[in-house]
Amino acid sequence: MIETINKTDFAYSRMFLNNEEGFNNYSQSLKIIEKKLTNFLKGNHSPYSGKKPYEIEARLSGRSPASLKGETLEAVADELAEFVINDSINVHSPACIGHLHCPTLIPAVAAEMVIGTLNQSMDSWDQSSSATFVEERLIDWLCSQVGLPEQADGIFTSGGTQSNYMGLLLARDAYCKKFWGVDVQQHGLPVEASKLRILCSEAAHFTVRKSAAQLGLGEQAVITIKTDANHRLSIDELNHQLLLLEKQGLLPFAIVATCGTTDFGSIDPLHELSEAARKNGIWLHVDAAYGGAMILSKDYKDLISGIERADSITVDFHKLFYQPISCGAFLVSDSNSFQYIQHHADYLNPQEDEAEGMVHLVNKSVQTTRRFDALKLWMSLKVVGLDTFAEMIDYTCHLAREVAVKIDKEEGFTVLNKAPELNAVVFRYNPEGESDQLVNLLNKQIQQELLKSGRAFLAKTRFEGQVYLKMTLLNPMTRLEHIEDILDEIRVLGEMFKMMEE
């Protein structure tokens, strides 16, 4: 006879939230971790510790990722602070202005604790219950904010890569069904698929090419369109390419408009692109991972006018919505578009459940298991409020314009986008009379030294073969004086490195 085991006597009972010992451990654990994080952030205005990659790797190489008998959380937290937290990028620093990598709102961080503790899986209703309807309600609200029609729908995603992939997946399958009567889910791609083409600007995100490859079309299916002086897709060039494709017997099925390019924050002409798409029977996908936040803006919302005419849209919340990574959404103008990714499993989302009011969000996602990321945005919108969101977003755009004007007036600097649309400024230290080769080297050295010293984190990029620095001014706590200090540092470092090279 097998003896009944009293599991509450096991040592691991305190590791779970279903008994008094576990509840006490939970509370203590949160306090311990909170203290470590507060110690790191409080009074720390530096964006980075300055350690080089090999130094961090060497420090961690001697640490075991597991223990046989278990250690106290206090001991592990001490190790965490020393070897991980203290050498992390401090995204909350006003001088951390490199990538599209935002500081996080406190309500969203609090929501992360709820998400992790409740551990809802957003694939089926019986794993997420009320969370399902929170996400659906938020998607409805987002579609309304964008201006999409009543039949619009959407799903939360991990971010722009997944959302862009979904847009092109649905566009491909809709085209195959409409023009060839082929169900790609059931029968795969027809032989004619080798003629399918995607049009986007030369400044579009790399995930357009990546998606084309993953969709079995190959990167050669992506036709890039030249940009104008403001780094926006040229409509004249687009129309020219459409005529060429027609003559070549090739089949454009999707146009990707970029609403906030990674380097310049430029926004493609959405109205003109929607007209071209409809005239030619082409799916319009808008990659608004960066610029989608303008739906909350008061001063710059007109910049994305026309986005409501898209067939599908990418929006990221871990950029200008100030949410912890990862948090994004994919929206479609017609909920029927999700038919191309629906699959029913008897154990998870049987069709008969729908008649009983069970909503299974897996029907709209390329993921199965998903986190309850919608809660982060829900709590932020409720606590922070739409007016404050607008103020934060508009402030950063105002600041970028002010910064671009200031740098343009500085001797020894060159600004590429003198009138930024969003909040990215691309420039470089460019002392008069020096060769491009030397200037490229100087800007690389300046960027690396600023990060190494912990004084500032700027990104570097290339434009027409030349090296530039980039400020991505997402943080509403960054002030003009922070930028002025960084420019002074750049000038000093530039002169120092120039003397070393001479």
Buried (B, 14 or more C-beta within 10 A) or exposed (E): EEEEEEEEEEEEBBEBEEEEEBEEBBEEBEEBBEEBBEEBEEEBBBBBBBBEEEEBEEBEEEEEEEEEEEEEBEEBBBEBBEBBBBBEBBBBBBBBBBBBBBBBBEBBBBBBEBBEEEEBBBBBBEBBEEBBEBBBEBBBEBBEBBBBEEEBBBBBBBBBBBBBBBBBBBBBBBBBBEEBEBEBBEEEBBEEBBBBBBBBBEBBBEBBBBBBEEBBBEEEBBBBBBBBEBBBBBBEBBBEBBEEBEEEEBBBBBBBBBBBBBBBBBBBBBEBBBBBBEEBEBBBBBBBBBBBBBBBBEBBBEBBEBBBBBBBBBBBBBBBBBBBBBBBBBBBBBBEBBBBBEEBEEEBBEEEBBEEEBBBBBBBBBBBEBBBBBBBBBBBBEBBEEEBBBBBBBBBBBBBBBBBEBBBEBEBBBBBBBEBBBBBBBBBBBBEEBEEEBBBBBBBBBBEBBBEEBBBBBBBBEBEEBBBBBBBBBBBEBEEEBBEBBBEBBBEBBBBBBEEEE
